[in-house]
Amino acid sequence: MNNQREDSKKHSSTKDTSINQSYLHLIQIHDSAFPSGNFAHSFGMETYIQEDDIRNEADLKVFCEMYLRHNFASGDAIIAKEAYRLTKERDLEGLIKLENICHAVKLSPETREGSMMMGRQFSRTIEPLIDDEFMSVWLKKFRNKEVKNHYSVVYGIYTALIDVSPKMSLETFLYSSITALVLNAVRAVPVGQMSGVKTVHAMLPIIEEVAEDVMDYGLDDLDNNSIALEISSMRHEFLNSRLFIS
């Protein structure tokens, strides 16, 4: 009993290690129950599935790595990183210009619409969770149809305002985007949940590598070289059956 009391005293005198609240909030906005709109879109992946190019776990891993390295790395990841930087600088005009660029580099209507739909849904969900004048001004411009509110832009704005690090903002952006694709693939093709879990796990070092690269990129590195993916997005609306919007 004496030993138990001594152990209890030692425990009570030990300072607890708390987790940063911004980190916990990042977990919240990437939870599958958080209505961000990710899970309604495949961004061209459903076309690959129906054309039998994604049939199993191995195919899914190849697709996800391609998406990270040749789509996100030179596209939305750069946009999200730049939106974070411009928000920290409180450069509203720079953000408006950035979003116009984001809109222009998305060639297929479904890709553009999907990005804007996710941005709208994400904004509606996070608006009651943050009290910041900069975000209020941005959302007012959106309601006045002065900006389109693409998801990568509003994600960068929001993570800057909740004060997570730029690297963590970028890593979680990449992680949540690829996780949504994998979960949608699990719903759409004959791969089980364990295959989905293994695919996400296999993408973790690639996410870290891509994030490291993008941290050194700027708008001059922005391009759209995923032409086959854009074509699959354009063809999506003509599929015989569709589970996803894009």
ChimeraX attribute file (.defattr): number of C-alpha atoms within 10 A of each C-alpha:
attribute: neighborCount
match mode: 1-to-1
recipient: residues
	/A:1	6
	/A:2	7
	/A:3	8
	/A:4	9
	/A:5	10
	/A:6	11
	/A:7	12
	/A:8	11
	/A:9	11
	/A:10	10
	/A:11	11
	/A:12	10
	/A:13	9
	/A:14	8
	/A:15	7
	/A:16	8
	/A:17	6
	/A:18	6
	/A:19	8
	/A:20	9
	/A:21	12
	/A:22	15
	/A:23	15
	/A:24	10
	/A:25	15
	/A:26	17
	/A:27	13
	/A:28	12
	/A:29	17
	/A:30	19
	/A:31	12
	/A:32	15
	/A:33	8
	/A:34	14
	/A:35	16
	/A:36	22
	/A:37	17
	/A:38	27
	/A:39	19
	/A:40	17
	/A:41	22
	/A:42	25
	/A:43	24
	/A:44	24
	/A:45	27
	/A:46	29
	/A:47	24
	/A:48	17
	/A:49	17
	/A:50	17
	/A:51	12
	/A:52	12
	/A:53	14
	/A:54	22
	/A:55	16
	/A:56	17
	/A:57	21
	/A:58	11
	/A:59	13
	/A:60	25
	/A:61	20
	/A:62	13
	/A:63	17
	/A:64	22
	/A:65	17
	/A:66	15
	/A:67	18
	/A:68	23
	/A:69	18
	/A:70	17
	/A:71	20
	/A:72	24
	/A:73	24
	/A:74	24
	/A:75	24
	/A:76	24
	/A:77	27
	/A:78	28
	/A:79	28
	/A:80	30
	/A:81	29
	/A:82	24
	/A:83	28
	/A:84	29
	/A:85	18
	/A:86	19
	/A:87	23
	/A:88	14
	/A:89	11
	/A:90	13
	/A:91	13
	/A:92	15
	/A:93	10
	/A:94	16
	/A:95	23
	/A:96	19
	/A:97	11
	/A:98	19
	/A:99	21
	/A:100	15
	/A:101	14
	/A:102	24
	/A:103	18
	/A:104	11
	/A:105	15
	/A:106	18
	/A:107	15
	/A:108	21
	/A:109	15
	/A:110	22
	/A:111	23
	/A:112	19
	/A:113	17
	/A:114	22
	/A:115	26
	/A:116	20
	/A:117	22
	/A:118	23
	/A:119	23
	/A:120	21
	/A:121	16
	/A:122	23
	/A:123	21
	/A:124	14
	/A:125	14
	/A:126	14
	/A:127	14
	/A:128	8
	/A:129	9
	/A:130	12
	/A:131	10
	/A:132	12
	/A:133	9
	/A:134	16
	/A:135	18
	/A:136	13
	/A:137	12
	/A:138	19
	/A:139	21
	/A:140	13
	/A:141	15
	/A:142	15
	/A:143	13
	/A:144	10
	/A:145	10
	/A:146	12
	/A:147	17
	/A:148	25
	/A:149	29
	/A:150	26
	/A:151	27
	/A:152	26
	/A:153	28
	/A:154	28
	/A:155	23
	/A:156	26
	/A:157	25
	/A:158	25
	/A:159	25
	/A:160	22
	/A:161	18
	/A:162	15
	/A:163	14
	/A:164	19
	/A:165	14
	/A:166	18
	/A:167	15
	/A:168	15
	/A:169	24
	/A:170	26
	/A:171	21
	/A:172	19
	/A:173	25
	/A:174	24
	/A:175	20
	/A:176	16
	/A:177	17
	/A:178	23
	/A:179	23
	/A:180	20
	/A:181	25
	/A:182	27
	/A:183	20
	/A:184	21
	/A:185	24
	/A:186	20
	/A:187	15
	/A:188	17
	/A:189	17
	/A:190	13
	/A:191	17
	/A:192	14
	/A:193	14
	/A:194	11
	/A:195	18
	/A:196	22
	/A:197	14
	/A:198	12
	/A:199	22
	/A:200	22
	/A:201	12
	/A:202	14
	/A:203	20
	/A:204	15
	/A:205	11
	/A:206	17
	/A:207	23
	/A:208	18
	/A:209	14
	/A:210	21
	/A:211	29
	/A:212	14
	/A:213	13
	/A:214	21
	/A:215	16
	/A:216	9
	/A:217	17
	/A:218	13
	/A:219	14
	/A:220	8
	/A:221	13
	/A:222	19
	/A:223	16
	/A:224	17
	/A:225	12
	/A:226	16
	/A:227	12
	/A:228	10
	/A:229	22
	/A:230	21
	/A:231	14
	/A:232	20
	/A:233	24
	/A:234	19
	/A:235	16
	/A:236	24
	/A:237	17
	/A:238	10
	/A:239	11
	/A:240	7
	/A:241	10
	/A:242	14
	/A:243	12
	/A:244	17
	/A:245	18
	/A:246	26
